[in-house]
Amino acid sequence: MTALNAVTDYTLDGEVGVITLNSPPVNALSRPVLEGISLGVAAGLADDGAKAIVLICEGRTFIAGADIGGLGSRREERPIDPMGDLERSTKPVVAAIHGTALGGGLEAALCCNYRVAVPSARCGLPEVNLGLLPGAGGTQRLPRLVGPQKALEMMTSGAHIPAPQCHEMGVIDALVEEGKLREGAIAFARKVLAENRPLRKVRDINEKVEAARGHPEIFAAFRKANARKFRGFLAPEYNIRCIEAAVNEPFDQGIQTEQRLFRELLSGEQSAAQRYAFFAERQANKIPDVPDDTPLIPVNTVGIIGAGTMGGGIAMNFANAGIPVVIVEVKQDALDRGLSVIRKNYERTASRGGITAADVEKRMGLITGSLDMNALATVDMVIEAVFERMDIKKDIFTKLDAICKPGAILATNTSALNIDEIASVTSRPEAVIGLHFFSPANVMKLLEVVRADHTSKSVIATSMKLAKKIGKIAALVGVCPGFVGNRILGQRQREAQKLMFEGAMPWDIDRVLYDFGFPMGPFAMSDLAGLDIGWVKEKSNGETIRDALCELDRRGQKTGAGYYDYDENRVAHPSPVTEKIIQDFVAKSGVNARTITDAEILERCLYPMVNEGAKILEEGMAIRASDVDVIWENGYGWPVYRGGPMWWGDQVGLDKVLAGMKKMHAEMGDLYKPAALLEKMVAEGKNFTR
C-alpha cells in the first residue's frame, strides 16, 4: 500500500490498481480528496502492473458530495482536474459505490468508465436543494445515460435514487454483494479486461440526447407540470436549461453552458440563502448547555392522548419509524374514527406508490387504541394532544404523574400554553417537555421542542434525537406565549388585519405575500382552515369581519365562500360581498381608507416579524437567529430561497428594518417599539446571521 496523500492510498491487486479515499465523515470533495483522485489516477497509469483501476472509499459512504462550506471561496491554489483525469485515463476506471454517491460524488463516478454498487447504495444530484446545479459535468453526463426526462426528474428534485433503480436506468453497470464491494469491483474490472471492453466515456454516449433533439415539448411539458412546485426558485429552471444544452449542444459547449449558469447561481442571493438554511438546520441540533454525551432515555414505546387530527398524525410519525404507539381516547367512536383516519392516510400513500400494502398493515399493527389511561403505565414517552385548555391539560398531567412509570417523558403538544404551569401539577417537572408538532403532523417537518424551567438535559437530548429518528427538523425554544413560531406569526396576522382596516383588500395582502414566496397569504389560509374555527354561532353578534362572514355562512372553502368566492374547482376570486363588508366596517370605524402600496404591505407584514425575532433572541427564547429561521422555513412556509425572517432582515439591511419600526412606533404606538437588540445590532454594525 502506498500513501499518496493524507486521505488517499494506492494498492495493486493482481492486475487492478485500487485508489482508496478515506476522508471522514463522508469523503466530501475537499481539496485533499480532489488531489487524491488525481494522484491515484496518475499512480494507476504509471503502474505497469495495473491494467485497470478501481476508485473506492473507506468509511460509511462513497463520495457524498462537495465540501459545501468551501463553496464560493476563492483559493489561489494549483489548479487540479480530477474529473478530467478520471475521464482521460487510458486504463478502464471502475467506481465502487456504497452509502451514497451524491452531487460531486456521482459526478466523479460519471467520469469513470464503469460504475458498480451494493444494492443499499443511493445516487443523486441534490445541488438544486442548495440553489445550485451540478457543476462538474453532471448536467451533461447524466442525460446521456438516463435520458432527458429522467435527468429532469432527478436533478430538479435532488432525489436519492436506490442503486437497483439506478442499475435499471443505466447509471450503475452492475450490482455487487453487500459487504463485498471491493472484491466485487475488482472482479468487475477483471471482467472488463477479459472481455476487452472499450474505454467507454459517458460524454460520448449520445443516443438518448439525440433522440430528444428537436422535441422542445419535452421541456415545455415538464416546466408546465412543475410550475407550482418550482415557483420562485431559480435553480430548477437553471438545471432544466443545462439539460436542454445537453440535448441541443455538443458536449464541450454544454459544459460551458453548465459552468456559466453554475457561476450565476453560486454568486446569487438564492443559493446563499439555501446554503445558509442547510447549515442552520444542522446547527439547530447543537444545544450549548446540553453536551453530546448527555445520557439518553430509551424510547421504545410511545403513548398518545387524543386520536384527533394532531394525535393521529403524531402517532403516524412513530409508527413510520417502527416505534409502537398506544393511543388513548375517552370515547370509542372518537378512537375508532381516529384509527380509521390513520388507516386511510396510509392507504392513500400506498395508492400513490409511496409505501406498499404490507407497509400499511405493518404500521397499523404498531398502533393500538385504548379507552383506559392505565394503558400508558409502561410506555417510555407520553404526548398529550388534546384541546388547548389549561384546565384539561393540567388534569391529564395530574393523572399521568400517577400512572406513568418513573423516568417516562411527559410531553405536551400545546402550541402556546405555559408548560411550566402544566409541569407544576406533577411531582416530576424535570420529565415534562413541550413537543409542538405542526399540522398535519404526519407531513410537516418542523418540531418545536419547548424547554420548560425544570426540564432535564436528558429529556431535552432525548427529544432532539428522537425528532431526527421520526424525520423531523427540531429547534429548541423556551416557554413564552406562542413560543417562537406562533409568536412571530401573531405579528404578521395583526398587521394583515390592520391593513385591511386601512384600505387594503384581503386579496391585495395575500398577493403581496404570495409573490414574496409564501404558499398562500393569511386570508387564503383562513379560508382553507375554516373561518368558523373557534366561532360560536349563538355568541356571534357581528362585531368582527369574521363574525359577519360566518353569519352569512361564508365559512371558507368548504362552504364555497369566505374572504374569497370559490368556483366549483375551489379557485379563489375576489369577493364583492367581502369588499362591501370591509368597507362598511372601515366606515363605522371612522378611518379614512387610503391606497396602500405593495411595498408598504410587505414592510408592514415582515418588519414586525424581524423585530419580534429580535425580542425572542433578547429573551433567550431561541438560541440562535438561525433557529428562528429554521422554524419559519419548515413550519410556516417562509421561502427557503429568502433564508428566513432573520436572514432576510440582514439582507434588506437592519438599519432599514429599524427605521421602518421607528416610523410605525411613532405613528401607531408601543406595539411597534423596536427591540433593544435590533437597535444594538444596528448601532454596532452587526447582523443576526453572519
C-alpha positions in Angstrom: 0.0 0.0 0.0 1.3 3.4 -1.0 0.0 6.6 0.8 -0.4 9.2 -1.9 -1.6 12.0 0.4 -3.2 12.2 3.9 -6.6 10.8 2.6 -5.6 8.6 -0.4 -3.9 5.2 -0.7 -3.0 3.2 -3.8 -2.5 -0.6 -3.9 -2.2 -3.2 -6.7 -4.5 -6.2 -6.5 -3.3 -8.5 -9.3 -3.8 -6.5 -12.4 -6.1 -4.0 -10.9 -4.9 -0.8 -9.2 -7.1 0.3 -6.3 -7.4 4.0 -5.3 -8.8 4.2 -1.8 -10.1 7.5 -0.4 -10.6 7.9 3.4 -11.7 11.4 4.5 -14.2 11.1 7.3 -17.0 11.6 7.8 -18.4 11.4 4.3 -15.4 11.7 1.9 -16.5 15.1 0.7 -14.7 16.6 -2.2 -12.3 18.7 -0.2 -9.0 19.8 -1.7 -7.1 16.7 -0.4 -9.8 14.4 -1.8 -9.7 16.1 -5.2 -5.9 15.9 -5.2 -6.0 12.3 -4.1 -8.1 11.3 -7.1 -5.7 12.9 -9.5 -2.7 11.4 -7.7 -4.4 8.0 -7.7 -5.2 8.0 -11.4 -1.6 9.1 -12.1 -0.3 6.2 -9.9 -2.5 3.7 -11.7 -1.4 4.9 -15.1 2.3 4.8 -14.0 1.9 1.3 -12.6 2.9 -1.2 -15.4 1.2 -4.0 -13.4 -2.2 -2.2 -13.4 -4.4 -2.9 -16.4 -7.5 -1.3 -14.8 -8.3 1.0 -11.9 -10.9 0.9 -9.2 -11.9 4.0 -7.2 -13.4 3.1 -3.8 -13.9 4.8 -0.4 -13.4 3.8 3.2 -16.0 4.6 5.9 -19.7 4.6 5.6 -20.0 6.1 2.2 -18.6 6.8 -1.3 -18.1 10.5 -2.0 -21.2 12.1 -0.6 -20.8 15.4 -2.3 -18.8 18.6 -2.4 -17.3 20.4 0.6 -20.3 22.8 0.9 -18.5 25.1 3.4 -15.9 25.8 0.8 -18.3 26.8 -2.0 -17.9 30.3 -3.2 -14.5 30.8 -1.5 -11.6 31.9 -3.7 -8.4 30.0 -3.4 -5.2 30.7 -5.0 -4.0 27.1 -5.3 -2.5 25.0 -8.0 -5.3 24.0 -10.4 -6.2 20.3 -10.5 -8.7 18.5 -12.7 -9.6 15.2 -11.1 -12.8 14.7 -13.2 -10.8 15.2 -16.3 -8.1 12.8 -15.0 -10.7 10.1 -14.5 -12.2 10.6 -17.9 -8.9 10.8 -19.8 -7.5 7.6 -18.2 -6.1 5.3 -20.8 -6.9 2.4 -18.5 -10.6 1.5 -17.6 -11.7 3.1 -14.3 -14.5 1.5 -12.2 -16.2 3.5 -9.4 -17.2 1.3 -6.5 -20.1 2.8 -4.7 -21.6 2.2 -1.2 -23.5 4.5 1.0 -24.3 7.5 -1.2 -22.8 9.0 -4.3 -24.3 12.4 -4.3 -23.6 15.6 -6.1 -19.9 15.8 -6.9 -19.5 12.2 -5.8 -21.9 11.0 -8.5 -20.2 13.4 -11.0 -16.9 11.8 -10.2 -18.4 8.4 -10.8 -19.9 9.5 -14.1 -16.4 10.4 -15.2 -15.3 6.8 -14.7 -15.8 4.3 -17.5 -18.0 2.0 -15.3 -19.8 2.0 -12.0 -20.7 -0.8 -9.6 -22.6 -0.5 -6.4 -24.0 -2.5 -3.5 -27.9 -2.7 -3.5 -28.2 -0.4 -0.4 -26.3 2.5 -2.1 -28.1 5.5 -3.4 -27.2 8.1 -6.0 -28.3 11.6 -6.8 -27.6 15.1 -7.8 -29.2 17.2 -5.0 -27.5 20.5 -5.7 -30.9 22.0 -6.5 -31.6 22.0 -2.8 -28.7 24.3 -2.3 -29.9 26.7 -5.0 -27.3 25.2 -7.4 -26.8 22.8 -10.3 -24.2 20.1 -10.7 -21.0 22.0 -11.7 -18.7 19.2 -12.7 -20.3 17.9 -15.8 -23.2 16.1 -14.2 -25.9 18.1 -16.1 -24.3 16.9 -19.4 -23.4 13.3 -18.5 -26.5 12.2 -16.6 -28.9 12.8 -19.5 -26.6 10.7 -21.8 -27.2 7.7 -19.5 -30.7 8.0 -18.3 -32.3 10.3 -21.0 -33.5 13.9 -20.6 -36.8 13.0 -18.9 -35.2 11.0 -16.0 -32.5 13.6 -15.7 -35.0 16.4 -15.3 -36.8 14.5 -12.6 -33.6 13.6 -10.7 -31.9 17.0 -10.9 -34.9 19.2 -10.1 -35.9 17.0 -7.2 -32.5 16.2 -5.9 -33.8 12.7 -5.1 -31.5 10.0 -3.8 -32.2 7.0 -6.1 -31.7 3.4 -4.8 -28.9 1.5 -6.6 -31.2 -1.1 -8.1 -33.2 1.6 -9.8 -30.0 3.3 -10.9 -29.0 0.0 -12.4 -32.3 -0.2 -14.3 -31.8 3.4 -15.6 -28.2 2.7 -16.7 -26.3 4.8 -14.1 -24.9 1.7 -12.5 -23.4 -1.1 -14.6 -23.6 -3.9 -12.1 -24.8 -4.6 -8.6 -22.4 -6.5 -6.3 -23.0 -8.3 -3.0 -23.4 -6.3 0.2 -20.2 -6.3 2.3 -18.1 -7.4 -0.7 -17.8 -4.2 -2.6 -14.0 -4.2 -3.0 -14.0 -7.8 -4.2 -16.9 -7.2 -6.5 -15.5 -4.1 -8.0 -12.1 -5.8 -8.7 -13.9 -8.8 -10.2 -15.9 -6.5 -12.4 -12.7 -4.7 -13.5 -11.1 -8.0 -14.4 -14.2 -8.9 -16.4 -13.9 -5.7 -18.3 -10.3 -6.6 -19.1 -11.1 -10.2 -20.0 -13.9 -9.1 -22.4 -11.7 -6.4 -23.8 -14.4 -3.9 -23.3 -13.8 -0.4 -24.8 -12.9 2.7 -22.8 -16.5 3.9 -22.8 -16.8 7.5 -21.9 -20.2 8.9 -20.8 -19.6 12.1 -22.7 -19.6 10.1 -26.0 -22.9 8.3 -25.4 -25.3 10.3 -27.4 -28.3 8.1 -28.4 -30.7 9.3 -25.7 -29.9 13.0 -26.1 -30.0 12.8 -29.9 -33.5 11.1 -29.7 -34.8 14.2 -27.8 -33.3 16.7 -30.1 -36.0 18.6 -32.0 -38.5 17.9 -29.3 -38.7 21.1 -27.2 -42.2 19.9 -25.9 -40.4 17.6 -23.5 -39.1 20.6 -21.6 -42.2 22.7 -22.1 -44.4 20.0 -20.6 -42.0 19.5 -17.7 -42.0 23.1 -16.9 -45.8 23.3 -17.0 -46.3 20.2 -14.9 -43.9 21.6 -12.2 -44.7 25.3 -12.3 -46.3 25.4 -8.9 -43.5 23.4 -7.3 -40.7 25.5 -8.8 -42.4 28.9 -8.2 -39.9 31.5 -7.1 -36.8 29.2 -7.4 -34.1 29.8 -9.9 -32.2 26.6 -9.5 -34.7 24.2 -11.0 -35.0 26.4 -14.2 -31.2 26.6 -14.5 -31.0 22.8 -14.2 -33.6 22.4 -17.0 -31.6 24.8 -19.2 -28.5 22.7 -18.7 -30.3 19.5 -19.7 -31.6 21.4 -22.8 -28.0 22.2 -23.5 -27.1 18.5 -23.2 -29.7 17.7 -25.9 -29.0 20.6 -28.2 -25.3 21.4 -27.9 -22.1 19.5 -28.4 -20.7 18.2 -25.1 -18.0 20.8 -24.7 -20.3 23.6 -25.4 -22.9 22.1 -23.0 -20.2 22.1 -20.3 -19.6 25.8 -20.9 -23.3 26.5 -20.5 -23.3 24.5 -17.3 -20.3 26.5 -15.9 -21.9 29.8 -16.8 -25.2 29.0 -15.2 -23.5 27.4 -12.2 -21.5 30.6 -11.6 -24.6 32.7 -11.8 -26.4 30.7 -9.2 -23.3 30.4 -6.9 -23.0 34.2 -6.8 -26.7 34.8 -6.3 -28.8 35.5 -3.2 -30.9 32.4 -3.5 -28.1 29.9 -3.3 -26.5 31.9 -0.4 -29.9 31.7 1.4 -30.3 28.0 0.7 -26.8 27.1 1.8 -27.4 29.1 5.0 -30.6 27.1 5.6 -28.7 23.9 5.1 -26.2 24.7 7.8 -28.9 26.3 10.0 -30.8 23.0 10.2 -27.7 21.2 11.4 -26.8 23.9 13.8 -30.2 23.7 15.4 -29.3 20.3 16.8 -26.5 21.8 18.9 -27.6 22.9 22.4 -24.7 24.8 24.1 -25.5 23.6 27.6 -26.6 20.0 26.7 -23.3 18.1 25.9 -23.2 15.5 23.2 -22.6 12.8 25.8 -25.7 13.6 27.8 -27.3 10.3 28.8 -30.4 9.5 26.6 -33.6 7.9 27.8 -34.5 4.8 25.7 -37.8 5.4 23.9 -39.1 2.1 22.6 -42.9 2.7 23.2 -44.9 5.9 23.0 -48.4 6.8 24.2 -50.6 9.5 22.6 -53.5 11.1 24.4 -56.1 12.1 21.8 -56.9 10.5 18.5 -57.9 13.6 16.7 -56.1 15.2 13.7 -53.0 16.0 15.7 -52.9 12.9 17.9 -53.3 10.6 14.8 -50.7 12.4 12.8 -48.2 12.3 15.7 -48.8 8.6 16.1 -48.1 8.0 12.4 -44.6 9.6 12.8 -43.6 7.0 15.4 -45.2 4.0 13.6 -43.3 5.1 10.5 -40.1 4.8 12.5 -41.1 1.4 13.8 -41.9 2.5 17.3 -45.1 1.0 18.9 -47.8 3.5 19.8 -50.8 3.4 22.2 -53.5 6.0 21.5 -55.9 6.8 24.4 -59.3 8.4 23.9 -62.3 8.9 26.1 -64.9 7.6 23.7 -64.9 4.6 21.5 -66.4 6.4 18.5 -63.6 9.0 18.7 -61.0 6.3 18.9 -62.4 4.3 16.0 -62.7 7.5 13.9 -59.0 8.4 14.7 -57.7 4.9 13.8 -59.8 4.9 10.6 -58.3 8.3 9.5 -54.8 6.9 10.1 -55.5 3.8 8.0 -57.0 6.0 5.2 -53.9 8.2 5.3 -51.6 5.2 4.9 -53.8 3.6 2.2 -53.7 6.9 0.3 -49.9 6.9 0.4 -49.9 3.3 -0.7 -52.2 4.1 -3.7 -49.7 6.7 -4.8 -46.8 4.2 -4.6 -45.2 5.7 -1.5 -45.4 2.6 0.6 -46.7 -1.0 0.0 -49.9 -2.6 1.2 -47.7 -4.7 3.5 -46.3 -1.5 4.9 -49.8 -0.2 5.7 -50.6 -3.3 7.7 -47.2 -3.3 9.4 -47.6 0.3 10.5 -51.2 -0.1 11.6 -50.1 -3.2 13.6 -47.8 -0.9 15.6 -50.7 1.4 16.6 -53.2 0.2 19.3 -56.1 2.1 20.9 -57.4 2.2 24.4 -60.0 4.0 26.5 -58.0 3.5 29.6 -55.2 5.8 30.6 -53.7 3.0 32.6 -52.6 1.6 29.2 -49.8 4.2 29.4 -48.3 2.8 32.6 -45.4 1.2 30.8 -44.6 3.5 27.9 -41.4 5.4 27.7 -42.9 8.7 26.5 -46.4 10.2 26.5 -47.5 13.0 24.2 -50.7 14.8 25.1 -52.6 16.2 22.1 -56.0 17.4 23.3 -57.9 20.6 23.2 -56.0 23.8 24.0 -57.4 24.4 27.5 -55.1 24.7 30.5 -57.6 23.0 32.9 -57.9 20.0 30.6 -54.1 19.6 30.2 -53.4 20.0 33.9 -56.0 17.4 34.7 -54.3 15.0 32.2 -50.8 15.6 33.6 -52.0 15.1 37.1 -53.3 11.6 36.1 -50.2 10.9 34.0 -48.0 11.7 37.0 -49.8 8.9 39.0 -49.9 6.4 36.2 -46.6 6.6 34.2 -43.5 4.7 35.3 -40.5 6.6 36.8 -38.3 8.0 34.0 -41.0 8.3 31.4 -41.0 11.6 29.4 -44.3 13.5 29.7 -44.8 15.8 26.7 -47.4 18.2 25.6 -48.2 19.2 22.1 -49.5 22.7 23.2 -48.9 25.4 20.7 -49.0 28.3 23.1 -49.8 27.4 26.7 -47.4 27.7 29.6 -45.6 24.4 30.0 -44.2 25.4 33.4 -47.8 25.7 34.7 -48.6 22.3 33.2 -45.5 20.8 34.8 -46.4 22.3 38.2 -49.1 19.7 38.8 -46.6 16.8 38.5 -44.1 15.5 41.1 -41.5 15.3 38.3 -41.3 18.6 36.4 -37.9 17.6 35.1 -39.7 15.0 32.9 -42.1 17.5 31.3 -41.3 19.0 27.9 -43.2 20.6 25.0 -43.2 18.8 21.6 -45.1 21.2 19.4 -45.9 19.3 16.2 -47.3 21.2 13.2 -50.4 20.2 11.3 -50.7 17.9 9.6 -48.3 16.3 12.0 -47.5 13.3 9.7 -46.4 15.7 6.9 -45.0 18.9 8.4 -41.2 18.7 9.1 -40.9 21.1 12.0 -40.9 20.2 15.6 -40.6 22.9 18.2 -39.0 21.3 21.3 -40.1 23.5 24.2 -37.8 23.6 27.2 -39.5 24.4 30.5 -37.8 25.7 33.6 -37.2 22.3 35.1 -36.8 20.1 32.0 -33.8 17.9 32.4 -31.0 17.8 29.9 -31.5 14.1 29.3 -35.2 14.8 28.4 -34.0 17.6 26.0 -31.3 15.5 24.4 -33.6 12.5 24.0 -36.3 14.7 22.4 -33.9 16.2 19.9 -32.5 12.8 19.0 -36.0 11.3 18.7 -37.1 14.1 16.5 -34.4 13.2 14.0 -35.4 9.5 14.2 -39.0 10.3 13.2 -37.9 12.5 10.4 -38.5 15.9 12.0 -36.4 19.1 11.9 -36.2 20.2 15.6 -35.5 23.5 17.1 -35.2 24.1 20.9 -37.3 27.1 22.2 -38.3 28.5 25.5 -41.6 29.0 27.2 -43.4 32.2 26.2 -46.8 32.8 24.6 -46.8 31.2 21.2 -43.3 30.0 21.7 -41.2 31.2 18.7 -43.2 30.4 15.5 -46.7 31.4 16.6 -45.4 34.4 18.5 -43.9 35.8 15.3 -46.9 34.7 13.2 -49.0 36.9 15.5 -47.2 40.0 14.3 -47.9 39.3 10.7 -51.6 38.4 11.4 -52.1 41.6 13.4 -50.7 43.7 10.6 -52.7 41.9 7.9 -55.9 42.7 9.8 -54.9 46.3 10.5 -54.0 46.9 6.8 -57.5 45.6 5.9 -59.0 48.4 8.0 -56.7 51.0 6.4 -57.7 50.3 2.8 -56.0 47.1 1.6 -58.3 44.3 0.5 -57.5 40.7 1.6 -56.5 39.7 -1.9 -54.1 42.6 -2.1 -52.3 41.5 1.1 -52.4 37.8 0.1 -51.0 38.6 -3.4 -48.0 40.5 -2.0 -47.1 37.7 0.4 -47.7 35.1 -2.2 -45.4 36.9 -4.6 -42.8 37.1 -1.9 -42.8 33.4 -1.9 -45.3 32.2 0.8 -47.5 29.3 -0.2 -50.5 31.5 0.5 -51.5 34.6 2.3 -53.2 34.9 5.7 -56.7 35.3 4.4 -56.5 32.5 1.9 -55.1 30.4 4.7 -58.0 31.3 7.0 -60.4 30.3 4.2 -58.6 27.0 3.8 -58.7 26.2 7.6 -62.3 27.4 8.0 -63.3 30.8 9.4 -65.6 29.1 11.9 -62.8 27.5 13.9 -63.5 28.8 17.4 -66.5 30.7 16.2 -69.8 30.1 18.1 -72.9 31.0 16.2 -75.0 31.6 19.4 -72.5 34.1 20.7 -71.8 35.9 17.5 -73.1 39.5 17.2 -71.3 40.7 14.1 -68.6 42.6 15.9 -65.8 41.4 13.6 -65.4 40.9 9.9 -65.1 37.2 10.6 -68.4 37.2 12.5 -70.1 39.0 9.6 -68.7 36.5 7.1 -69.6 33.4 9.2 -73.1 34.7 9.9 -73.6 34.8 6.1 -72.4 31.1 6.1 -69.2 32.3 4.4 -67.0 30.0 6.4 -64.2 29.4 3.8 -63.5 26.9 1.0 -65.8 24.3 2.5 -68.9 26.5 2.0 -67.7 27.9 -1.3 -67.2 31.4 0.2 -65.2 33.1 2.9 -63.0 36.1 2.4 -63.0 34.9 -1.2 -65.6 33.5 -3.5 -64.8 30.0 -4.8 -65.8 28.3 -8.0 -66.6 24.6 -8.4 -62.8 23.8 -8.6 -62.2 25.8 -5.4 -60.3 28.5 -7.3 -60.5 31.8 -5.4 -61.9 35.1 -6.7 -62.1 38.5 -5.0 -65.5 38.8 -3.5 -67.7 41.9 -3.8 -69.6 40.7 -0.8 -66.5 40.7 1.4 -65.3 44.1 0.0 -68.7 45.6 0.9 -68.5 44.2 4.5 -64.9 45.5 4.9 -65.9 49.0 3.6 -68.8 49.1 6.0 -66.6 48.2 8.9 -64.0 50.8 7.9 -66.6 53.5 7.5 -68.0 52.7 11.0 -64.5 52.9 12.5 -64.0 56.4 11.2 -60.8 55.6 9.5 -60.2 57.2 6.1 -59.3 54.3 3.7 -56.2 55.1 1.6 -54.3 53.5 -1.2 -51.6 51.2 0.2 -48.7 50.2 -1.9 -47.3 46.6 -2.3 -44.1 47.8 -0.7 -45.9 49.1 2.4 -47.8 45.9 2.7 -44.6 43.9 2.6 -42.8 46.1 5.1 -45.8 46.2 7.5 -46.2 42.5 7.5 -42.5 41.5 7.6 -40.6 44.1 9.6 -42.5 43.4 12.8 -41.7 39.7 12.3 -38.0 40.5 12.3 -38.4 42.8 15.3 -40.2 40.1 17.2 -37.5 37.7 16.3 -35.0 40.1 17.9 -37.1 40.3 21.1 -37.2 36.5 21.2 -33.4 36.4 21.0 -33.1 39.1 23.6 -35.2 37.0 26.0 -33.3 33.8 25.2 -36.4 32.1 23.9 -34.4 30.9 20.9 -30.7 30.0 21.0 -29.7 31.5 17.6 -31.2 33.7 14.9 -30.7 30.8 12.6 -33.1 28.7 14.8 -35.8 31.3 14.2 -35.3 30.9 10.5 -35.4 27.1 10.7 -38.7 27.3 12.4 -40.2 29.7 9.9 -38.9 27.9 6.8 -40.1 24.4 8.0 -43.2 25.3 9.8 -44.7 28.4 8.2 -43.8 28.3 4.6 -41.2 31.1 4.6 -39.5 30.6 1.2 -36.1 28.9 1.7 -34.6 31.0 -1.1 -35.1 34.0 1.2 -33.4 32.4 4.1 -35.9 33.0 7.0 -37.0 36.3 8.6 -33.7 37.0 10.4 -31.6 36.2 7.3 -34.0 38.3 5.2 -33.7 41.2 7.7 -30.0 41.1 7.3 -30.2 41.2 3.5 -32.7 44.1 3.5 -30.5 45.9 6.0 -31.2 46.0 9.7 -30.9 49.8 9.5 -33.9 49.9 7.1 -35.9 47.5 9.4 -35.1 49.7 12.4 -36.1 52.8 10.6 -39.4 51.2 9.5 -40.1 50.1 13.1 -39.4 53.5 14.4 -41.8 55.1 11.9 -44.5 52.6 12.9 -43.8 53.2 16.6 -44.2 56.9 16.1 -47.4 56.6 14.1 -49.1 53.6 15.8 -47.8 53.2 19.3 -45.9 50.9 21.6 -46.9 47.6 19.8 -44.2 48.6 17.3 -41.4 49.6 19.7 -38.1 48.5 18.2 -36.4 45.6 20.0 -33.4 46.7 22.1 -31.3 44.0 20.4 -32.3 45.4 16.9 -31.1 48.8 18.0 -27.9 47.4 19.4 -27.1 45.4 16.2 -27.6 48.5 14.1 -25.5 50.7 16.4 -22.7 48.2 16.3 -23.0 47.5 12.5 -23.7 43.8 13.1 -26.1 41.3 11.6 -28.1 38.4 13.0 -26.9 35.6 10.8 -23.4 36.4 9.6 
